[in-house]
Amino acid sequence: MKSKIFLDTNIVLDILIKKRLNHKYHKTLIDRLLDYEVYISEDMLSTIYYIIKDKEKTLKFFQAVLNDWHIVPFGKNVIKSAIAYALKHNSDLEDTLQCFCAKENKCEIFLTNDKKFIDCGVKILDYEGFLKETDE
């Protein structure tokens, strides 16, 4: 059984936008993700679509990943927990929602570019940490 990995919005944007600094990792990342069950939250679709100028490319990407990636909702329990955590720890709600969604879906890794990220009980890795951990 494959391990589960949750991608932060900034990771998906790096895959799609050539001008982003971390786009240079996208090919290696895509290859390594083949060994994982990939998860993203459904709210990312509208966020990514809004940000990226090439709407057709974005929609085609969504079509492609729809067959292989798990696109999951937050659900009321995740939202309640994330709000309570954000209030208690003065943390970013969007990050908290994503992390709690990853935890709810039993993901072992949360991949993000954020330098500071909440601790919700899921291993947080950036590109360097993920690529180092998955080096063959």
N, C-alpha and C positions, 0 to 999 in steps of 0.2 A: 504494500500500500504506500502510495506517495505521501510525503509530508505536505502540509498545507502552508501556503505563503499568501499574505495579504499585501497588496500593493497600495501605497499611498498615492494620492492624486498626482503629486509631483513626479512620481516615477513614470506613470503613464504619459504625462506631458513630455517627459524627457524622451520617451520612445517616439513620440509623434512629431515633436518640433525640433528640426535640425539645428536651429540657432541656439538652443539651450546648451549650457555648458556640459551637462552630463549626458547629452545625446551620444557622445562618443562611446558610451558603454552599452548602447541599446542592442547591438548584435550579440555581444557576449551574454548579456542579460537574457535575451529571448532564448538563446540556446540553453542556458542553465535552467530557465523556467520550465523547460520540457520535462524536467525531472520532478516537478511539483504540481500539486493541485493549486491553481491560481485563483485567488478571490479578490474581488473589488466590490465596493458598495454601489448600489444602483443610483444613488444620488450623484456619483462621479460622472455618469453619462451626461447629464445636463450641464454640469460644471465644465467638463472638458469640451463639450460642444460649444458652449458659450465662449470659452477662451480661445479656441483654435479658429483661425480665419478660414482655413480650407475645410469647409463644411462637408463636402463630398468625400474627401479623404477620411475625415473623422467618422462619417457614417459607415464607410466601407471597413474601417478598422473595427468598429463596433460589430458589424456583421461577422467579421472573421473571428473575433474572440468570443462571440456569443456561443459558439459550438464547443469551445475548449475551456473557457474560464467560467467560474461561478460568479454570478452577479447577484448579490444578496441585499435584502432590505435591512434597515436598522431594527425595526420593530419597536413597540412601545417600551419594553423592558430595557433595551439598550439605550433608548432616548432618555428614559427616567434616570438610569444609572449615570449616563454621561453628564446630564444636567447637574445632578447632585455632586458628582466629582468635580466638574468645572467650577461650581460655586464654592466648594470646600477648598479647592487647591488653586483657584484663580487661574485655571488653565484654558487654553483655546478650545472652544466647543467643537469645532470641526475636527480637530485632531483627536479629541476625546471620543467623539462619535465613531470615527474610523477605527480607533484602537479597540474600543469596546465591541464593535462589530466583528473585528478580527477574533477577539476572545470568545465571543458568542458562537462563532463558527469554528472554534477549536483550531485556529491557525497557530502553528509553532513559531512562525517568523512574520514580523511586520517590517516591510522594506520601505524606507523613507529617506529623503535627503535632508530632512529637518535636523538641525544640529542638537536642539533640545526637544525631547519628546517625552510625553507622559509615560509613567510606568503603570501599565494596566495588567501586567502578568503575562504579556507576550514578549518574546525576545525581539528587541528592536535592533535592526541592522541598517547601515547605509551601504552604498555600492561597494566600498572598499571591504567592509566587514563581510558582506555577502559573498563577494567574489573570492575573498581569501578563504572563507569557510567552505566554499564549494569547489575549490581548486582540486583538480584530479591528480 
